Amino acid sequence: MDIKEKDRLKEEAEDAFSQGRYEEALHSLEAIKAFGDQDPEVYLRLADTLCELGETESALSHYRSALLAYVKLGLVLNAISVCKLILKLDPSRLEVLDELSDLYLKLDRAEEGAAEGDRAEASSRGEPSEIEAKDGGQWPVPESPAIPGKECFPETPIFSGLPREEFMALIGSASRLTFQSGEDVFKCGNEGLSIYVIISGSADILSPDTEGSAEVKCSTLSAGEFFGEFGFFSDTPRSATVRAATPLELLELTRSDLKAITSYHPELGKVLFSFYKERVLDRLLAVSAIFRTLTPEERKMVMERVWVEVFVQGMEVVREGDEGDAMYLVKSGVASVATSGKDGSESRLATLAFGDSFGQLALTHDTVRTATITAKQDLELVVFSRPLINEILSGNEGVSKALAELSGEHLSGMERLGKKLPNSVT
């Protein structure tokens, strides 16, 4: 049977399954079972069909075949998902966790090159798999899968490099969830209690813009990527909506489980926190009134060129009259804006929070600072140098227009206060 015929029968089986014609689906799937090692979805749908027909033991056997086929193809997340399906069907089958853990450990060693020679030699001799059935031999031991190097796996920082004990704890505590295209995993404002890892499909990250009037698509995540770390670290409501862009399969890791694991394996917490900081910055650029027209690729370039400065409550960030060689975007905290009057008195003009910017007038009009900015709360600011701003302005008309409009608003505000633009710094 060729691939074209296999695909035709697979489609027929899917159609029959969706309409509840399980015997018909089973007939088509049995005809293409030989393709299961290359296409584990065949094993999966066979198992699903057998479940519907009440043949639990046969279903479990095919789920396990799917698990090992996914490992052979280097798809660890899919293998974990199948583990969860097996345990949902029969919670006593805990041996599948040990099997997956053993395979994961082999991949770790393979990445280091420790077992490369042994694997090649064993393969040349045609030796059977070292993986033994741990349930009294109820399941047949399949042909040994070729264990790929870890570079074949999706980039999944939550799992990469974890010792066996922590890996077991993570996959043991995870829950498997599915969503149809267009369904929300969670909404902006929901309580943030979990982190999610994408097994298959893709999800859009949607944040409200700085005016709160529209949703902005910050990014699209796919297999191996994770989300939800904002709520995990900030212990605040969700700051974005996550929506299934395609049919979506996820692993859910609750905050309580992750905190328990990171308490004795802090490296996992560091990985998550580094992603958290990067994504805060990316979302900040995506929703900013100035930078929202940047593409994801352009935002990535910008993130490589900016840096973050921290000011504790009460510290001055810039002082009116000073030269200005950078502009700032508020990443977290609150700042106050004040300017001096003709009689020397100080007027407080505004407060700035997440997504607000300042300092751009000194760059766009080559002038000194027109106001004093002070940290009203501990403040994290993203700093944009003059050369970077000039580079962005030369390559993005949307940013140029937004910056010109904002500078115009600031100039109008100065006129209302009876102030003139300070002399040029040149």
C-alpha positions in Angstrom: 0.0 0.0 0.0 1.4 3.4 -0.9 1.2 6.6 1.1 -1.6 8.1 -1.0 -3.8 5.1 -0.3 -2.9 5.2 3.4 -3.9 8.8 3.6 -7.2 8.1 1.9 -8.1 5.3 4.4 -7.0 7.5 7.3 -9.4 10.2 6.1 -12.2 7.6 5.7 -11.5 6.4 9.3 -11.6 9.9 10.7 -14.9 10.6 8.9 -16.4 7.4 10.2 -15.1 8.0 13.7 -16.5 11.5 13.9 -19.9 10.2 12.9 -19.9 7.3 15.4 -19.4 4.5 12.9 -16.7 2.9 15.0 -16.7 -0.6 13.4 -16.2 1.0 10.0 -13.4 3.3 11.3 -11.7 0.2 12.9 -11.8 -1.6 9.6 -10.0 1.2 7.8 -7.5 1.8 10.6 -6.6 -1.9 10.8 -5.7 -1.8 7.1 -3.1 0.9 7.7 -1.8 -0.2 11.1 1.6 -1.0 9.6 2.2 2.7 9.1 1.8 3.4 12.8 5.5 3.7 13.6 5.9 6.5 11.0 2.5 8.0 11.7 1.6 7.5 15.4 -1.8 9.1 14.8 -2.8 5.8 13.3 -2.1 4.0 16.6 -3.9 6.8 18.5 -7.1 6.7 16.5 -7.0 2.9 16.7 -6.9 3.2 20.4 -9.6 5.8 20.6 -11.8 3.6 18.4 -11.2 0.5 20.5 -12.1 2.5 23.6 -15.5 3.5 22.0 -16.0 -0.2 21.3 -15.3 -1.2 24.9 -12.0 -3.1 24.1 -10.0 -1.5 26.8 -6.9 -3.8 26.8 -6.5 -3.6 23.1 -6.8 0.2 23.3 -4.1 0.4 26.0 -1.8 -1.7 23.8 -2.2 0.7 20.9 -1.8 3.8 23.1 1.5 2.3 24.2 2.5 1.7 20.6 1.8 5.3 19.9 3.8 6.4 22.9 6.9 4.5 21.7 6.4 5.6 18.1 6.4 9.3 19.2 9.6 8.8 21.2 11.2 7.2 18.1 10.2 10.3 16.1 11.6 12.6 18.8 8.2 14.0 19.9 8.5 13.9 23.7 5.5 16.1 24.3 3.2 13.9 22.3 4.6 10.9 24.2 3.8 12.6 27.5 0.3 13.3 26.3 -0.3 9.6 25.4 1.0 8.7 28.9 -1.8 10.9 30.3 -4.4 9.1 28.1 -3.2 5.7 29.3 -3.4 6.7 32.9 -6.8 8.3 32.5 -8.0 5.0 31.0 -6.3 2.8 33.6 -4.7 4.7 36.6 -2.9 1.5 37.6 -0.6 1.6 34.5 2.0 3.7 36.3 4.8 1.7 34.5 4.3 3.9 31.5 5.7 6.9 33.5 8.8 4.8 34.3 9.2 3.8 30.6 9.0 7.4 29.4 11.4 8.5 32.2 13.9 5.8 31.1 13.6 7.0 27.5 14.0 10.6 28.6 17.1 9.7 30.6 18.6 8.0 27.5 18.0 11.1 25.5 19.9 13.2 28.1 22.8 10.8 27.9 22.7 10.7 24.1 22.9 14.5 24.0 26.1 14.4 26.0 27.5 11.7 23.6 28.0 9.2 26.4 26.0 6.4 24.8 26.6 7.1 21.1 29.0 4.3 20.5 27.0 1.7 22.5 23.8 2.6 20.6 25.4 2.3 17.2 27.0 -1.0 18.1 23.8 -2.5 19.5 21.9 -1.3 16.4 24.5 -3.0 14.1 24.0 -6.3 16.0 20.2 -6.0 15.9 19.8 -6.4 19.7 16.3 -6.2 21.2 15.1 -3.2 23.2 16.3 -2.6 26.7 12.8 -1.4 27.6 11.0 -4.2 29.3 7.2 -4.5 30.0 6.7 -3.9 33.7 3.2 -5.3 34.0 4.0 -9.0 34.0 4.4 -9.2 30.2 0.7 -8.2 29.4 2.0 -5.9 26.6 4.3 -7.2 23.9 7.7 -5.6 23.7 8.0 -3.8 20.4 11.1 -3.5 18.3 13.6 -1.1 19.9 13.0 2.5 18.8 16.0 4.4 17.6 16.4 7.1 20.2 17.2 10.4 18.5 19.4 13.1 20.0 17.6 15.7 22.0 18.1 18.2 19.2 15.2 16.4 17.5 12.8 17.4 20.3 10.8 20.6 20.3 12.5 23.3 22.3 10.8 22.8 25.6 12.7 24.6 28.3 10.4 23.3 31.0 11.7 19.8 30.4 15.1 20.3 28.9 17.9 19.0 31.2 15.7 18.1 34.1 17.0 15.2 36.3 14.9 12.0 36.3 13.1 12.8 39.6 12.0 16.3 38.6 11.0 15.1 35.1 8.8 12.3 36.7 7.3 14.9 39.1 6.4 17.2 36.3 4.8 14.7 33.9 3.1 12.9 36.8 1.4 16.1 38.0 0.5 17.5 34.5 -3.0 17.3 33.1 -3.9 17.0 29.4 -6.4 19.5 27.9 -7.8 20.0 24.4 -9.4 23.1 22.7 -11.0 23.6 19.4 -9.9 26.4 17.1 -11.3 29.7 18.3 -11.7 28.6 21.9 -10.1 30.6 24.7 -7.7 28.8 27.0 -8.2 31.7 29.4 -9.2 35.3 29.2 -7.5 38.5 30.2 -8.5 39.1 33.8 -8.9 35.5 34.8 -7.0 34.2 37.8 -3.6 32.8 36.8 -3.2 29.4 38.4 -1.3 27.3 35.7 1.4 27.2 33.1 0.6 25.4 29.8 2.9 23.6 27.4 1.7 23.2 23.8 1.8 19.5 22.6 0.3 20.2 19.2 -1.5 23.0 17.4 -0.9 26.7 17.9 -2.3 29.5 20.1 -2.5 33.3 19.8 -1.5 35.6 22.6 -3.9 38.6 22.6 -3.3 41.6 24.9 -5.5 44.7 25.3 -3.8 47.8 23.8 -2.8 50.7 26.1 -6.2 52.3 25.7 -7.9 49.0 26.5 -10.1 49.4 23.4 -8.9 46.6 21.3 -7.0 43.2 21.3 -3.5 43.1 19.9 -2.0 39.8 18.7 1.4 39.8 20.4 2.5 36.4 19.1 1.5 32.9 18.0 3.0 30.0 19.9 3.4 26.4 18.6 4.4 22.9 19.8 7.0 22.9 22.5 6.4 26.5 23.6 4.7 27.4 26.9 2.6 30.3 28.3 0.9 31.4 31.5 4.1 32.3 33.4 2.8 35.9 34.0 0.3 34.7 36.5 2.8 32.2 38.0 5.4 34.9 38.8 3.2 38.0 39.4 0.4 36.3 41.3 -2.0 38.7 39.5 -4.9 38.1 37.1 -4.1 37.1 33.5 -2.8 40.1 31.5 -3.6 38.5 28.1 -6.1 36.2 26.4 -4.8 33.0 24.9 -7.0 31.6 22.1 -6.6 28.4 20.1 -5.5 29.3 16.6 -5.9 25.7 15.5 -7.1 22.6 17.3 -4.9 22.7 20.4 -3.5 20.1 22.8 -1.9 21.2 26.0 -0.3 20.0 29.2 -1.4 22.0 32.2 1.0 22.4 35.2 -0.6 24.1 38.2 1.1 26.8 40.2 1.1 24.7 43.4 2.8 21.7 41.6 5.4 23.9 39.9 6.2 25.8 43.1 6.7 22.5 44.9 9.1 21.3 42.1 11.0 24.5 41.8 11.6 24.7 45.5 14.0 21.8 45.2 15.0 22.3 41.5 15.6 26.1 41.2 17.0 25.8 37.7 13.5 25.3 36.4 12.3 28.4 38.1 15.2 30.4 36.5 14.3 29.2 33.0 10.7 30.2 33.5 11.6 33.5 34.9 13.9 34.4 32.0 11.1 33.7 29.6 8.7 35.7 31.7 11.0 38.8 31.5 11.5 38.4 27.8 7.8 38.1 27.1 6.9 41.1 29.3 9.1 43.2 27.1 7.7 41.7 23.9 4.2 42.4 25.0 5.1 45.9 26.1 6.4 46.7 22.6 3.3 45.0 21.0 0.8 47.1 22.9 2.7 50.3 23.0 1.1 53.2 21.2 4.5 54.0 19.6 5.8 50.5 18.7 2.7 48.5 18.0 3.3 48.6 14.3 6.6 46.7 14.6 6.5 43.1 13.4 7.4 40.2 15.7 10.8 40.0 13.9 11.4 43.8 14.4 10.4 43.5 18.0 13.0 40.8 18.5 15.6 43.0 16.9 14.7 45.8 19.2 14.7 43.6 22.3 18.3 42.7 21.5 19.3 46.4 21.5 17.5 47.8 24.5 18.2 47.4 28.2 16.3 47.7 31.5 17.1 50.2 34.2 15.7 50.1 37.7 14.8 53.1 39.9 13.6 52.8 43.5 10.8 54.9 44.8 11.8 58.6 45.1 14.7 58.4 42.6 14.8 60.9 39.7 15.0 59.3 36.2 15.6 62.5 34.2 15.6 66.2 35.3 14.2 69.1 33.4 16.9 70.9 31.5 19.3 68.0 31.2 20.5 66.7 27.9 18.5 63.8 26.5 20.1 60.9 24.6 17.5 58.2 25.3 13.8 57.6 25.6 12.0 55.2 28.0 9.1 52.8 28.2 7.6 51.9 31.5 7.9 48.1 32.0 6.6 48.1 35.6 5.9 50.6 38.4 4.6 54.1 38.4 6.4 57.4 37.6 5.3 61.0 38.2 5.8 63.9 35.6 6.5 67.4 36.9 7.6 70.7 35.3 8.7 74.1 36.7 6.6 77.2 36.3 7.8 80.7 35.6 7.9 81.5 39.3 10.0 78.4 40.0 7.1 76.4 41.5 6.7 72.8 40.4 3.6 71.5 38.7 2.8 67.8 38.7 1.4 67.0 35.3 0.7 63.2 35.1 1.6 59.7 36.2 3.0 57.1 34.0 2.5 53.3 34.2 2.9 50.1 32.1 3.2 50.9 28.4 3.7 54.7 28.8 6.7 56.4 27.3 8.7 59.5 28.0 11.9 61.2 26.8 11.0 61.1 23.1 10.7 64.8 22.7 14.4 65.3 23.5 15.2 62.9 20.7 12.8 64.0 18.0 13.4 67.7 18.5 17.0 67.5 19.6 16.3 69.5 22.8 16.9 69.2 26.5 14.5 67.4 28.9 11.2 69.3 29.2 10.1 67.7 32.5 11.4 65.9 35.6 10.4 62.2 35.9 10.5 60.6 39.4 9.8 57.0 40.5 6.5 57.2 42.4 6.9 53.4 43.0 9.8 51.1 42.3 10.3 51.4 38.6 11.6 49.3 35.7 12.2 51.1 32.5 13.2 49.9 29.0 15.8 52.3 27.6 16.0 53.1 23.9 19.2 54.8 22.8 19.2 57.7 20.3 20.9 55.5 17.5 18.3 52.8 18.0 15.4 55.2 17.8 16.9 56.8 14.6 17.3 53.3 13.1 13.7 52.4 13.9 12.3 55.7 12.6 14.2 55.2 9.3 12.7 51.8 8.8 9.1 51.9 10.1 6.7 54.6 9.0 4.1 53.5 11.6 6.5 54.2 14.5 7.6 57.5 12.9 3.9 58.6 12.7 3.1 57.5 16.2 6.1 59.2 17.7 5.4 62.4 15.8 1.8 62.5 17.0 2.9 61.9 20.6 5.6 64.6 20.4 2.9 67.0 19.0 0.6 66.3 21.9 3.5 67.1 24.3 4.3 70.3 22.5 0.6 71.3 22.7 0.6 70.6 26.4 3.6 72.8 26.9 1.9 75.6 25.0 -1.1 75.3 27.3 1.2 75.8 30.2 2.8 78.8 28.6 6.1 77.2 28.1 8.3 77.2 25.0 10.5 74.4 23.7 13.9 74.7 25.4 16.9 75.5 23.2 18.5 72.8 21.2 21.3 70.8 22.8 23.4 71.2 19.6 
